[in-house]
Amino acid sequence: MRRAIPILILCVLTIAGTAAGRQFAGTVSAGGNSRLRPADGTGKSASVPQWLIGHSGKKGICLGGGLGGRTWAQTIRLLHARWVYNWELRPSGRLPQAVHFIPMVWGHRGELPGDVAWLTGHGRNHRYRYLLAFNEPDNRTQSNMTVRRALRHWPKLESTGMVLGSPACVHPDDRWMQAFMRGAVRQHYRVNFVCVHWYGPPSAASFLGMLRRTYAIYHRPIWITEFAVADWGAGRKRPNRYPPAVVARFMRIVLPVLNELKYIQCYAWYPYGSHGRYSALGTSALFDAKGDLTPLGRIYAAD
């Protein structure tokens, strides 16, 4: 049985969008091929992928390869995920039946023309319909792109004809993302859904509040392509402040809410951790050192 959604959280999430959000609202056709424009009262969301019908259809995983001697497909199957991405254009192996792979253009590294040609071919035959783009461009250690550069390359991604997700920012409600979306609106670029990353304390109110703010700003369906509880102060000298039981409680609270919220189309927990109390993500790991599910992994698998 699914846990009841806390009434207080639902009240917070139903607050109306802010005036700032109106500049980003627009229309997207059912096929995902129309362009953004300022709100005119007739806005429609991107079409809902067929595999999202039903609660468990939203659940995915970000996974670069198999773990603990298991293949990529076997590792995905442990979690009962319906979709997967690996920060790359091509799958890391054979996909389990009924699991959808979502390609990503991680960041422009001189490979974009070839990437676009490959994606266009696969998009036309409907093998892959959805595309993720530019991983954490507001992070110097990730794709590290200026807004101008991202916008300059955006028409190339549009040319694939795929349903297109926004850059996945560290701070989706902050300056980089807002500047990108303003530029997309001005230049009539197409952004079908907004990608979100979140790593923070085990506060359901904080996490869900960020999602509410993000939706209020952009009025686009949201894909949470990475999230986990993190203690960035943990290290050799200080253990992680958030024990596994606290992270598990956070997961049990937020997953039913994500499954119910209509503007959340997809979510994917970040599964990796260094399997110890002395790391930022150690208590958020879905797999142990042998590649077996942790207790937290079993909660995610059962969702």
Contacts in CASP RR format, 6 or more apart in sequence:
PFRMAT RR
TARGET T0000
AUTHOR 0000-0000-0000
METHOD contacts of the structure
MODEL  1
MRRAIPILILCVLTIAGTAAGRQFAGTVSAGGNSRLRPADGTGKSASVPQ
WLIGHSGKKGICLGGGLGGRTWAQTIRLLHARWVYNWELRPSGRLPQAVH
FIPMVWGHRGELPGDVAWLTGHGRNHRYRYLLAFNEPDNRTQSNMTVRRA
LRHWPKLESTGMVLGSPACVHPDDRWMQAFMRGAVRQHYRVNFVCVHWYG
PPSAASFLGMLRRTYAIYHRPIWITEFAVADWGAGRKRPNRYPPAVVARF
MRIVLPVLNELKYIQCYAWYPYGSHGRYSALGTSALFDAKGDLTPLGRIY
AAD
2 55 0 8 1.000
2 256 0 8 1.000
2 259 0 8 1.000
3 252 0 8 1.000
3 253 0 8 1.000
3 256 0 8 1.000
4 256 0 8 1.000
5 256 0 8 1.000
5 257 0 8 1.000
5 260 0 8 1.000
6 204 0 8 1.000
6 253 0 8 1.000
6 257 0 8 1.000
9 204 0 8 1.000
9 205 0 8 1.000
9 208 0 8 1.000
9 253 0 8 1.000
9 257 0 8 1.000
10 257 0 8 1.000
12 205 0 8 1.000
12 208 0 8 1.000
12 209 0 8 1.000
12 212 0 8 1.000
13 208 0 8 1.000
13 209 0 8 1.000
13 211 0 8 1.000
13 212 0 8 1.000
13 257 0 8 1.000
13 261 0 8 1.000
15 212 0 8 1.000
15 216 0 8 1.000
16 216 0 8 1.000
17 215 0 8 1.000
17 216 0 8 1.000
17 219 0 8 1.000
18 216 0 8 1.000
18 217 0 8 1.000
20 216 0 8 1.000
20 217 0 8 1.000
21 216 0 8 1.000
21 217 0 8 1.000
21 218 0 8 1.000
21 219 0 8 1.000
22 38 0 8 1.000
22 39 0 8 1.000
23 38 0 8 1.000
23 39 0 8 1.000
23 182 0 8 1.000
23 185 0 8 1.000
24 36 0 8 1.000
24 39 0 8 1.000
24 181 0 8 1.000
24 182 0 8 1.000
24 185 0 8 1.000
24 217 0 8 1.000
24 218 0 8 1.000
24 219 0 8 1.000
24 220 0 8 1.000
25 38 0 8 1.000
25 39 0 8 1.000
25 41 0 8 1.000
25 43 0 8 1.000
25 218 0 8 1.000
25 219 0 8 1.000
26 36 0 8 1.000
26 37 0 8 1.000
26 38 0 8 1.000
26 39 0 8 1.000
26 40 0 8 1.000
26 43 0 8 1.000
26 185 0 8 1.000
26 219 0 8 1.000
27 34 0 8 1.000
27 36 0 8 1.000
27 37 0 8 1.000
27 40 0 8 1.000
27 42 0 8 1.000
27 43 0 8 1.000
27 44 0 8 1.000
28 34 0 8 1.000
28 36 0 8 1.000
28 43 0 8 1.000
28 44 0 8 1.000
28 45 0 8 1.000
28 46 0 8 1.000
28 190 0 8 1.000
28 192 0 8 1.000
28 220 0 8 1.000
29 44 0 8 1.000
30 44 0 8 1.000
30 47 0 8 1.000
31 46 0 8 1.000
31 47 0 8 1.000
31 163 0 8 1.000
32 46 0 8 1.000
32 47 0 8 1.000
32 163 0 8 1.000
32 164 0 8 1.000
32 190 0 8 1.000
32 192 0 8 1.000
33 161 0 8 1.000
33 190 0 8 1.000
34 190 0 8 1.000
35 188 0 8 1.000
35 189 0 8 1.000
35 190 0 8 1.000
36 184 0 8 1.000
36 185 0 8 1.000
36 188 0 8 1.000
36 189 0 8 1.000
36 190 0 8 1.000
36 191 0 8 1.000
37 185 0 8 1.000
37 188 0 8 1.000
38 185 0 8 1.000
39 219 0 8 1.000
43 219 0 8 1.000
45 220 0 8 1.000
45 221 0 8 1.000
45 263 0 8 1.000
46 163 0 8 1.000
46 192 0 8 1.000
46 193 0 8 1.000
46 220 0 8 1.000
46 221 0 8 1.000
46 265 0 8 1.000
47 163 0 8 1.000
48 221 0 8 1.000
48 265 0 8 1.000
49 83 0 8 1.000
49 100 0 8 1.000
49 129 0 8 1.000
49 130 0 8 1.000
49 265 0 8 1.000
49 266 0 8 1.000
51 57 0 8 1.000
51 82 0 8 1.000
51 83 0 8 1.000
51 98 0 8 1.000
51 100 0 8 1.000
52 58 0 8 1.000
52 82 0 8 1.000
52 265 0 8 1.000
52 266 0 8 1.000
54 259 0 8 1.000
55 259 0 8 1.000
55 260 0 8 1.000
55 303 0 8 1.000
56 80 0 8 1.000
56 82 0 8 1.000
56 259 0 8 1.000
56 303 0 8 1.000
57 82 0 8 1.000
57 83 0 8 1.000
58 82 0 8 1.000
58 258 0 8 1.000
58 259 0 8 1.000
58 264 0 8 1.000
58 265 0 8 1.000
58 266 0 8 1.000
58 267 0 8 1.000
59 79 0 8 1.000
59 80 0 8 1.000
59 81 0 8 1.000
59 82 0 8 1.000
59 83 0 8 1.000
59 267 0 8 1.000
59 268 0 8 1.000
59 300 0 8 1.000
59 303 0 8 1.000
60 79 0 8 1.000
60 81 0 8 1.000
60 82 0 8 1.000
60 83 0 8 1.000
60 84 0 8 1.000
60 266 0 8 1.000
60 267 0 8 1.000
60 268 0 8 1.000
60 269 0 8 1.000
61 76 0 8 1.000
61 79 0 8 1.000
61 81 0 8 1.000
61 83 0 8 1.000
61 84 0 8 1.000
61 268 0 8 1.000
61 269 0 8 1.000
61 271 0 8 1.000
61 286 0 8 1.000
62 84 0 8 1.000
62 85 0 8 1.000
62 86 0 8 1.000
62 87 0 8 1.000
62 225 0 8 1.000
62 226 0 8 1.000
62 268 0 8 1.000
62 270 0 8 1.000
62 271 0 8 1.000
63 72 0 8 1.000
63 75 0 8 1.000
63 76 0 8 1.000
63 84 0 8 1.000
63 86 0 8 1.000
63 92 0 8 1.000
63 271 0 8 1.000
64 72 0 8 1.000
64 86 0 8 1.000
64 87 0 8 1.000
64 88 0 8 1.000
64 92 0 8 1.000
65 72 0 8 1.000
65 75 0 8 1.000
65 86 0 8 1.000
65 92 0 8 1.000
65 93 0 8 1.000
66 72 0 8 1.000
66 74 0 8 1.000
66 75 0 8 1.000
66 92 0 8 1.000
67 75 0 8 1.000
67 287 0 8 1.000
67 291 0 8 1.000
68 287 0 8 1.000
68 289 0 8 1.000
68 290 0 8 1.000
68 291 0 8 1.000
69 291 0 8 1.000
70 78 0 8 1.000
70 291 0 8 1.000
71 93 0 8 1.000
71 94 0 8 1.000
72 86 0 8 1.000
72 91 0 8 1.000
72 92 0 8 1.000
72 93 0 8 1.000
72 94 0 8 1.000
73 93 0 8 1.000
73 94 0 8 1.000
73 95 0 8 1.000
73 96 0 8 1.000
75 287 0 8 1.000
75 291 0 8 1.000
76 84 0 8 1.000
76 95 0 8 1.000
76 96 0 8 1.000
76 99 0 8 1.000
77 96 0 8 1.000
77 99 0 8 1.000
78 293 0 8 1.000
78 301 0 8 1.000
79 271 0 8 1.000
79 286 0 8 1.000
79 293 0 8 1.000
79 297 0 8 1.000
79 300 0 8 1.000
79 301 0 8 1.000
80 301 0 8 1.000
80 302 0 8 1.000
80 303 0 8 1.000
81 99 0 8 1.000
81 268 0 8 1.000
82 98 0 8 1.000
82 99 0 8 1.000
82 100 0 8 1.000
83 99 0 8 1.000
83 100 0 8 1.000
83 101 0 8 1.000
83 102 0 8 1.000
83 266 0 8 1.000
83 268 0 8 1.000
84 95 0 8 1.000
84 99 0 8 1.000
84 100 0 8 1.000
84 101 0 8 1.000
84 102 0 8 1.000
84 268 0 8 1.000
85 101 0 8 1.000
85 102 0 8 1.000
85 103 0 8 1.000
85 104 0 8 1.000
85 132 0 8 1.000
85 225 0 8 1.000
85 268 0 8 1.000
86 92 0 8 1.000
86 104 0 8 1.000
87 104 0 8 1.000
87 106 0 8 1.000
87 135 0 8 1.000
88 103 0 8 1.000
88 104 0 8 1.000
88 106 0 8 1.000
89 103 0 8 1.000
89 104 0 8 1.000
89 105 0 8 1.000
89 115 0 8 1.000
89 118 0 8 1.000
89 119 0 8 1.000
90 103 0 8 1.000
91 101 0 8 1.000
95 101 0 8 1.000
100 130 0 8 1.000
101 128 0 8 1.000
102 128 0 8 1.000
102 130 0 8 1.000
102 131 0 8 1.000
102 132 0 8 1.000
103 119 0 8 1.000
103 122 0 8 1.000
103 128 0 8 1.000
103 131 0 8 1.000
103 132 0 8 1.000
104 131 0 8 1.000
104 132 0 8 1.000
104 133 0 8 1.000
104 135 0 8 1.000
105 112 0 8 1.000
105 115 0 8 1.000
105 119 0 8 1.000
105 131 0 8 1.000
105 132 0 8 1.000
105 133 0 8 1.000
105 134 0 8 1.000
105 157 0 8 1.000
106 134 0 8 1.000
106 135 0 8 1.000
106 143 0 8 1.000
107 133 0 8 1.000
107 134 0 8 1.000
107 135 0 8 1.000
107 137 0 8 1.000
107 143 0 8 1.000
107 145 0 8 1.000
108 134 0 8 1.000
108 143 0 8 1.000
108 145 0 8 1.000
108 149 0 8 1.000
108 153 0 8 1.000
112 153 0 8 1.000
112 156 0 8 1.000
113 156 0 8 1.000
116 156 0 8 1.000
116 157 0 8 1.000
116 159 0 8 1.000
116 160 0 8 1.000
119 128 0 8 1.000
119 131 0 8 1.000
119 160 0 8 1.000
119 162 0 8 1.000
120 159 0 8 1.000
120 160 0 8 1.000
120 161 0 8 1.000
122 128 0 8 1.000
123 129 0 8 1.000
123 160 0 8 1.000
123 161 0 8 1.000
123 162 0 8 1.000
128 162 0 8 1.000
129 162 0 8 1.000
129 163 0 8 1.000
130 162 0 8 1.000
130 163 0 8 1.000
130 165 0 8 1.000
131 157 0 8 1.000
131 160 0 8 1.000
131 162 0 8 1.000
131 163 0 8 1.000
131 164 0 8 1.000
131 165 0 8 1.000
132 165 0 8 1.000
132 168 0 8 1.000
132 195 0 8 1.000
132 223 0 8 1.000
132 225 0 8 1.000
133 157 0 8 1.000
133 164 0 8 1.000
133 165 0 8 1.000
133 166 0 8 1.000
133 167 0 8 1.000
133 168 0 8 1.000
133 195 0 8 1.000
134 143 0 8 1.000
134 145 0 8 1.000
134 150 0 8 1.000
134 167 0 8 1.000
134 168 0 8 1.000
135 142 0 8 1.000
135 143 0 8 1.000
135 167 0 8 1.000
135 168 0 8 1.000
136 142 0 8 1.000
136 143 0 8 1.000
136 168 0 8 1.000
136 169 0 8 1.000
136 170 0 8 1.000
136 197 0 8 1.000
137 143 0 8 1.000
137 144 0 8 1.000
137 145 0 8 1.000
137 146 0 8 1.000
137 150 0 8 1.000
137 167 0 8 1.000
137 169 0 8 1.000
137 176 0 8 1.000
138 169 0 8 1.000
138 170 0 8 1.000
138 171 0 8 1.000
138 174 0 8 1.000
138 176 0 8 1.000
138 177 0 8 1.000
139 170 0 8 1.000
142 170 0 8 1.000
143 167 0 8 1.000
145 167 0 8 1.000
147 176 0 8 1.000
147 179 0 8 1.000
147 180 0 8 1.000
147 183 0 8 1.000
150 167 0 8 1.000
150 180 0 8 1.000
151 180 0 8 1.000
151 183 0 8 1.000
151 184 0 8 1.000
151 187 0 8 1.000
151 189 0 8 1.000
154 184 0 8 1.000
154 189 0 8 1.000
155 189 0 8 1.000
157 164 0 8 1.000
158 164 0 8 1.000
158 189 0 8 1.000
158 190 0 8 1.000
163 192 0 8 1.000
163 193 0 8 1.000
164 190 0 8 1.000
164 191 0 8 1.000
164 192 0 8 1.000
164 193 0 8 1.000
165 191 0 8 1.000
165 192 0 8 1.000
165 193 0 8 1.000
165 194 0 8 1.000
165 195 0 8 1.000
165 223 0 8 1.000
166 177 0 8 1.000
166 180 0 8 1.000
166 181 0 8 1.000
166 191 0 8 1.000
166 193 0 8 1.000
166 194 0 8 1.000
166 195 0 8 1.000
166 218 0 8 1.000
166 220 0 8 1.000
167 177 0 8 1.000
167 180 0 8 1.000
167 195 0 8 1.000
168 195 0 8 1.000
168 196 0 8 1.000
168 197 0 8 1.000
168 225 0 8 1.000
168 226 0 8 1.000
169 176 0 8 1.000
169 177 0 8 1.000
169 195 0 8 1.000
169 196 0 8 1.000
169 197 0 8 1.000
170 197 0 8 1.000
171 177 0 8 1.000
172 194 0 8 1.000
172 195 0 8 1.000
172 196 0 8 1.000
172 197 0 8 1.000
172 210 0 8 1.000
172 214 0 8 1.000
173 210 0 8 1.000
173 213 0 8 1.000
173 214 0 8 1.000
173 217 0 8 1.000
178 217 0 8 1.000
181 191 0 8 1.000
181 217 0 8 1.000
181 218 0 8 1.000
183 189 0 8 1.000
184 190 0 8 1.000
184 191 0 8 1.000
191 220 0 8 1.000
192 220 0 8 1.000
192 221 0 8 1.000
193 220 0 8 1.000
193 221 0 8 1.000
193 222 0 8 1.000
193 223 0 8 1.000
193 265 0 8 1.000
194 214 0 8 1.000
194 215 0 8 1.000
194 218 0 8 1.000
194 220 0 8 1.000
194 221 0 8 1.000
194 222 0 8 1.000
194 223 0 8 1.000
195 222 0 8 1.000
195 223 0 8 1.000
195 224 0 8 1.000
195 225 0 8 1.000
196 210 0 8 1.000
196 211 0 8 1.000
196 214 0 8 1.000
196 222 0 8 1.000
196 223 0 8 1.000
196 224 0 8 1.000
196 225 0 8 1.000
196 227 0 8 1.000
197 224 0 8 1.000
197 225 0 8 1.000
197 226 0 8 1.000
197 227 0 8 1.000
198 207 0 8 1.000
198 210 0 8 1.000
198 224 0 8 1.000
198 226 0 8 1.000
198 227 0 8 1.000
199 226 0 8 1.000
199 227 0 8 1.000
199 228 0 8 1.000
199 229 0 8 1.000
199 230 0 8 1.000
199 232 0 8 1.000
199 270 0 8 1.000
199 280 0 8 1.000
199 281 0 8 1.000
200 206 0 8 1.000
200 207 0 8 1.000
200 228 0 8 1.000
200 229 0 8 1.000
200 230 0 8 1.000
200 232 0 8 1.000
201 229 0 8 1.000
201 230 0 8 1.000
201 231 0 8 1.000
201 242 0 8 1.000
202 229 0 8 1.000
202 242 0 8 1.000
202 246 0 8 1.000
202 247 0 8 1.000
202 249 0 8 1.000
202 250 0 8 1.000
203 250 0 8 1.000
204 250 0 8 1.000
204 253 0 8 1.000
204 254 0 8 1.000
204 257 0 8 1.000
207 227 0 8 1.000
207 250 0 8 1.000
207 254 0 8 1.000
208 254 0 8 1.000
208 257 0 8 1.000
211 222 0 8 1.000
211 224 0 8 1.000
211 261 0 8 1.000
211 264 0 8 1.000
214 222 0 8 1.000
215 222 0 8 1.000
215 263 0 8 1.000
221 263 0 8 1.000
221 264 0 8 1.000
221 265 0 8 1.000
222 263 0 8 1.000
222 264 0 8 1.000
222 265 0 8 1.000
223 265 0 8 1.000
223 266 0 8 1.000
223 267 0 8 1.000
224 258 0 8 1.000
224 264 0 8 1.000
224 266 0 8 1.000
224 267 0 8 1.000
224 268 0 8 1.000
225 266 0 8 1.000
225 268 0 8 1.000
226 268 0 8 1.000
226 270 0 8 1.000
227 267 0 8 1.000
227 268 0 8 1.000
227 269 0 8 1.000
227 270 0 8 1.000
228 269 0 8 1.000
228 270 0 8 1.000
228 281 0 8 1.000
228 284 0 8 1.000
229 242 0 8 1.000
229 246 0 8 1.000
229 247 0 8 1.000
229 250 0 8 1.000
229 281 0 8 1.000
229 283 0 8 1.000
229 284 0 8 1.000
230 280 0 8 1.000
230 281 0 8 1.000
230 284 0 8 1.000
231 240 0 8 1.000
231 241 0 8 1.000
231 242 0 8 1.000
231 280 0 8 1.000
231 283 0 8 1.000
232 280 0 8 1.000
233 280 0 8 1.000
234 240 0 8 1.000
234 241 0 8 1.000
234 277 0 8 1.000
234 278 0 8 1.000
234 279 0 8 1.000
234 280 0 8 1.000
234 282 0 8 1.000
235 278 0 8 1.000
235 279 0 8 1.000
235 280 0 8 1.000
236 278 0 8 1.000
238 278 0 8 1.000
239 277 0 8 1.000
239 278 0 8 1.000
240 276 0 8 1.000
240 277 0 8 1.000
240 278 0 8 1.000
240 279 0 8 1.000
240 280 0 8 1.000
240 282 0 8 1.000
240 283 0 8 1.000
242 283 0 8 1.000
243 283 0 8 1.000
244 283 0 8 1.000
244 294 0 8 1.000
244 295 0 8 1.000
244 296 0 8 1.000
246 283 0 8 1.000
247 283 0 8 1.000
247 284 0 8 1.000
247 296 0 8 1.000
248 295 0 8 1.000
248 296 0 8 1.000
248 299 0 8 1.000
251 269 0 8 1.000
251 296 0 8 1.000
251 299 0 8 1.000
251 300 0 8 1.000
252 299 0 8 1.000
255 300 0 8 1.000
255 303 0 8 1.000
258 264 0 8 1.000
258 267 0 8 1.000
259 303 0 8 1.000
269 284 0 8 1.000
269 286 0 8 1.000
269 300 0 8 1.000
270 281 0 8 1.000
270 284 0 8 1.000
271 285 0 8 1.000
271 286 0 8 1.000
271 287 0 8 1.000
271 297 0 8 1.000
272 281 0 8 1.000
272 285 0 8 1.000
272 287 0 8 1.000
273 279 0 8 1.000
273 281 0 8 1.000
273 282 0 8 1.000
273 284 0 8 1.000
273 285 0 8 1.000
274 281 0 8 1.000
274 282 0 8 1.000
274 285 0 8 1.000
275 282 0 8 1.000
275 285 0 8 1.000
275 288 0 8 1.000
275 289 0 8 1.000
276 282 0 8 1.000
276 283 0 8 1.000
277 283 0 8 1.000
283 296 0 8 1.000
284 296 0 8 1.000
285 294 0 8 1.000
285 296 0 8 1.000
286 293 0 8 1.000
286 294 0 8 1.000
286 296 0 8 1.000
286 297 0 8 1.000
286 300 0 8 1.000
287 293 0 8 1.000
287 294 0 8 1.000
287 297 0 8 1.000
288 294 0 8 1.000
293 301 0 8 1.000
END
